[in-house]
Amino acid sequence: MTVTAPHTTSSKPIRLRTLRVFFLATFMVSWGIGTLLAVFPDRAEALFGPMGYTNPAFILIVYTPGIVALVLVVRHYGIRGLGRFLRRLTLWRMPAGWWLLLAIGLPAVFYLGAAVKGTLTDPFPFAPWYAVLPAMLPALLIGPIEELGWRGIALPLLQRRLAPLGASLILGGVVAVWHTPAFFLSGTKQSGWSYWPFFVGVVAISVILTAMVNASRGSLLVAVLFHAQVNGPAWPDAQPWDMCLFVLVAVVVVLVNRKAMLSRSAGATAILIDDDTNAARRPSGDGSVTDPTGDTEVERTA
């Protein structure tokens, strides 16, 4: 007999089928804007200024996954639910090894990649050195907003059906494809990169980040900091070797954590934070996933 847990948070909980709405809206809005920028570059530059990371139109494209996620959360759970969703930004508890990988391992990837490429000894891009500090603010406030959608909505929904490894591979592929218009916009970083190393690297990064998010019980804070670290303005140019190294790191992460990465019960699946346990998911005693937020259908076989 199948027992479905009652919903206590909303009469319209976010379910797996919502993922189609999220992906469709995200691609339609962002790719629509990106197409206009690519087709009418002169007019776009006259309106918004030179294309680049801080161009208003480009920022809107980057913000789209986060904006769509916030709209969906408010639609399904209201303003109170939005607060519980954003409280996932306060989840900071994660094993020390993961914090070391985030704080030291990611920069090491870029420096090692630069050593392979031969750019390790290039001049530091900021003079004086402390000029890098204000440059870190856009890295924290622009790209990481994507994670409200990718790891805030999409990853939990995918992990309701798939093991973390499968979910991260699919999401990584979607995120990589989503970035494609940036390769056709003059002035973006991606316009000077090779596409396929970037694609594979983004998928590998998704695998690493999925493991971290699950280890932190669904933390959006970890996802935001990870994204900001990858976009760090101080790291040397290491393309495409940094992407190759991220693949190696992802392989190690899967091998070391293969039990969690291959288990459907190991993924963070809730959209909202649990008021009682201050976690976005918790395992039940029998190893199955329980969702104390009430925003998924929790089924048990008796």
QUIZI-V714976 format. One record per residue. N is the residue number from 1. RES is the residue in one letter. BURIAL is # if it has 16 or more other C-alpha atoms within 10 Angstrom, else .. Layout:
n:N res:RES burial:BURIAL
n:N res:RES burial:BURIAL
This chain:
n:1 res:M burial:.
n:2 res:T burial:.
n:3 res:V burial:.
n:4 res:T burial:.
n:5 res:A burial:.
n:6 res:P burial:.
n:7 res:H burial:#
n:8 res:T burial:.
n:9 res:T burial:#
n:10 res:S burial:.
n:11 res:S burial:.
n:12 res:K burial:.
n:13 res:P burial:#
n:14 res:I burial:#
n:15 res:R burial:#
n:16 res:L burial:#
n:17 res:R burial:.
n:18 res:T burial:.
n:19 res:L burial:#
n:20 res:R burial:.
n:21 res:V burial:.
n:22 res:F burial:#
n:23 res:F burial:#
n:24 res:L burial:.
n:25 res:A burial:#
n:26 res:T burial:#
n:27 res:F burial:#
n:28 res:M burial:.
n:29 res:V burial:.
n:30 res:S burial:#
n:31 res:W burial:#
n:32 res:G burial:.
n:33 res:I burial:#
n:34 res:G burial:#
n:35 res:T burial:.
n:36 res:L burial:.
n:37 res:L burial:#
n:38 res:A burial:#
n:39 res:V burial:.
n:40 res:F burial:.
n:41 res:P burial:#
n:42 res:D burial:.
n:43 res:R burial:.
n:44 res:A burial:#
n:45 res:E burial:.
n:46 res:A burial:.
n:47 res:L burial:.
n:48 res:F burial:.
n:49 res:G burial:.
n:50 res:P burial:#
n:51 res:M burial:#
n:52 res:G burial:#
n:53 res:Y burial:#
n:54 res:T burial:#
n:55 res:N burial:.
n:56 res:P burial:.
n:57 res:A burial:#
n:58 res:F burial:#
n:59 res:I burial:#
n:60 res:L burial:#
n:61 res:I burial:#
n:62 res:V burial:#
n:63 res:Y burial:#
n:64 res:T burial:#
n:65 res:P burial:#
n:66 res:G burial:#
n:67 res:I burial:#
n:68 res:V burial:#
n:69 res:A burial:#
n:70 res:L burial:#
n:71 res:V burial:.
n:72 res:L burial:#
n:73 res:V burial:#
n:74 res:V burial:.
n:75 res:R burial:.
n:76 res:H burial:#
n:77 res:Y burial:#
n:78 res:G burial:.
n:79 res:I burial:.
n:80 res:R burial:.
n:81 res:G burial:#
n:82 res:L burial:#
n:83 res:G burial:.
n:84 res:R burial:#
n:85 res:F burial:#
n:86 res:L burial:#
n:87 res:R burial:#
n:88 res:R burial:#
n:89 res:L burial:#
n:90 res:T burial:.
n:91 res:L burial:#
n:92 res:W burial:.
n:93 res:R burial:.
n:94 res:M burial:#
n:95 res:P burial:.
n:96 res:A burial:.
n:97 res:G burial:.
n:98 res:W burial:#
n:99 res:W burial:#
n:100 res:L burial:.
n:101 res:L burial:#
n:102 res:L burial:#
n:103 res:A burial:.
n:104 res:I burial:.
n:105 res:G burial:.
n:106 res:L burial:#
n:107 res:P burial:#
n:108 res:A burial:#
n:109 res:V burial:#
n:110 res:F burial:#
n:111 res:Y burial:#
n:112 res:L burial:#
n:113 res:G burial:#
n:114 res:A burial:#
n:115 res:A burial:#
n:116 res:V burial:.
n:117 res:K burial:.
n:118 res:G burial:.
n:119 res:T burial:#
n:120 res:L burial:#
n:121 res:T burial:.
n:122 res:D burial:.
n:123 res:P burial:.
n:124 res:F burial:.
n:125 res:P burial:.
n:126 res:F burial:.
n:127 res:A burial:.
n:128 res:P burial:.
n:129 res:W burial:.
n:130 res:Y burial:.
n:131 res:A burial:.
n:132 res:V burial:#
n:133 res:L burial:.
n:134 res:P burial:.
n:135 res:A burial:.
n:136 res:M burial:#
n:137 res:L burial:.
n:138 res:P burial:#
n:139 res:A burial:#
n:140 res:L burial:#
n:141 res:L burial:.
n:142 res:I burial:#
n:143 res:G burial:#
n:144 res:P burial:#
n:145 res:I burial:#
n:146 res:E burial:#
n:147 res:E burial:#
n:148 res:L burial:#
n:149 res:G burial:#
n:150 res:W burial:#
n:151 res:R burial:#
n:152 res:G burial:#
n:153 res:I burial:#
n:154 res:A burial:#
n:155 res:L burial:#
n:156 res:P burial:#
n:157 res:L burial:#
n:158 res:L burial:#
n:159 res:Q burial:#
n:160 res:R burial:#
n:161 res:R burial:.
n:162 res:L burial:#
n:163 res:A burial:#
n:164 res:P burial:#
n:165 res:L burial:#
n:166 res:G burial:#
n:167 res:A burial:#
n:168 res:S burial:#
n:169 res:L burial:#
n:170 res:I burial:#
n:171 res:L burial:#
n:172 res:G burial:#
n:173 res:G burial:#
n:174 res:V burial:#
n:175 res:V burial:#
n:176 res:A burial:#
n:177 res:V burial:.
n:178 res:W burial:#
n:179 res:H burial:#
n:180 res:T burial:#
n:181 res:P burial:#
n:182 res:A burial:#
n:183 res:F burial:#
n:184 res:F burial:#
n:185 res:L burial:#
n:186 res:S burial:#
n:187 res:G burial:.
n:188 res:T burial:#
n:189 res:K burial:.
n:190 res:Q burial:#
n:191 res:S burial:.
n:192 res:G burial:.
n:193 res:W burial:.
n:194 res:S burial:.
n:195 res:Y burial:#
n:196 res:W burial:.
n:197 res:P burial:#
n:198 res:F burial:#
n:199 res:F burial:#
n:200 res:V burial:#
n:201 res:G burial:#
n:202 res:V burial:#
n:203 res:V burial:#
n:204 res:A burial:#
n:205 res:I burial:#
n:206 res:S burial:#
n:207 res:V burial:#
n:208 res:I burial:#
n:209 res:L burial:#
n:210 res:T burial:#
n:211 res:A burial:#
n:212 res:M burial:#
n:213 res:V burial:#
n:214 res:N burial:#
n:215 res:A burial:#
n:216 res:S burial:#
n:217 res:R burial:#
n:218 res:G burial:#
n:219 res:S burial:#
n:220 res:L burial:#
n:221 res:L burial:#
n:222 res:V burial:#
n:223 res:A burial:#
n:224 res:V burial:#
n:225 res:L burial:#
n:226 res:F burial:#
n:227 res:H burial:#
n:228 res:A burial:#
n:229 res:Q burial:#
n:230 res:V burial:#
n:231 res:N burial:#
n:232 res:G burial:#
n:233 res:P burial:#
n:234 res:A burial:#
n:235 res:W burial:#
n:236 res:P burial:#
n:237 res:D burial:#
n:238 res:A burial:#
n:239 res:Q burial:#
n:240 res:P burial:#
n:241 res:W burial:#
n:242 res:D burial:#
n:243 res:M burial:#
n:244 res:C burial:#
n:245 res:L burial:#
n:246 res:F burial:#
n:247 res:V burial:#
n:248 res:L burial:.
n:249 res:V burial:#
n:250 res:A burial:#
n:251 res:V burial:#
n:252 res:V burial:.
n:253 res:V burial:#
n:254 res:V burial:#
n:255 res:L burial:.
n:256 res:V burial:.
n:257 res:N burial:.
n:258 res:R burial:.
n:259 res:K burial:.
n:260 res:A burial:#
n:261 res:M burial:#
n:262 res:L burial:#
n:263 res:S burial:#
n:264 res:R burial:#
n:265 res:S burial:#
n:266 res:A burial:#
n:267 res:G burial:#
n:268 res:A burial:#
n:269 res:T burial:#
n:270 res:A burial:#
n:271 res:I burial:#
n:272 res:L burial:#
n:273 res:I burial:#
n:274 res:D burial:#
n:275 res:D burial:.
n:276 res:D burial:.
n:277 res:T burial:.
n:278 res:N burial:#
n:279 res:A burial:#
n:280 res:A burial:#
n:281 res:R burial:#
n:282 res:R burial:#
n:283 res:P burial:.
n:284 res:S burial:.
n:285 res:G burial:.
n:286 res:D burial:.
n:287 res:G burial:.
n:288 res:S burial:#
n:289 res:V burial:#
n:290 res:T burial:#
n:291 res:D burial:#
n:292 res:P burial:#
n:293 res:T burial:#
n:294 res:G burial:#
n:295 res:D burial:#
n:296 res:T burial:#
n:297 res:E burial:#
n:298 res:V burial:#
n:299 res:E burial:.
n:300 res:R burial:.
n:301 res:T burial:.
n:302 res:A burial:.
